[in-house]
């Protein structure tokens, strides 16, 4: 269960949120357009960042400027 340690793991990089226009899910409550976020893990499709709730969340990469 490696995901339980992501909160305290070192930051891989920092990315900027470019939009919160989600077709299916509401992300505007967890992400702020123009804000920088610390990346804790990354896959082909998703990026795991510490969002506005203070927890690690998984989001599609198209919300961010990589």
N, C-alpha and C positions, 0 to 999 in steps of 0.2 A: 504494500500500500504506500507507494512512493508519494502519491499526491497529498498525503497527510503532512509531509515535510516541506512542501513547496512554499508555504507562508514564510518560513525562516531561511530558505535556501538563498544563495547569492543571486543577484539580479543578472540575467543574461545580457539584456540591453534595455533601452528605453524607447518607446514608440509613442507617436502622437495620434490621438483619435481625430479622424477627419470628418466623420458623420455618425449620426445615430438613427438613420432612416432604415429601420428594420422592416422587412416585409411580413414576417411571421411573429416575431417576439418583440417585447418592449425592452429596449436596452437603454433608453434615455434616463431611466432612474438609476442605472449603475455606471454609465459612462457619460462624460461631458465632452462635447465637441471642443477641440482645441487644447485639451489637457494632455499632459504627458503621463504615461503609465509605465511601471516597471514590469518587465517580462520575466516570468519565472520558468516557463516551459513553452515549447513550440512544436507543432506537428505540421504536416502538409497542409491541413485545412484550418486548424484552429491555433489561436494564440492564448496563452494563459497569463493573465495580468492581475495585479491587485487593483480592484475596481473601487468605486466610491463607497462601497459598503465596508471596505477594509479587509475583504476576503479575496481569495483567488477565484477568479471566474474565467470560464472558457468562452471565447468569442471568435466569430469568423474573422479572418485576416483582412477582409475588405473594409472593416471599420477603421483600420489603422493605416498610417503612413509608415511603411517599413524602411 
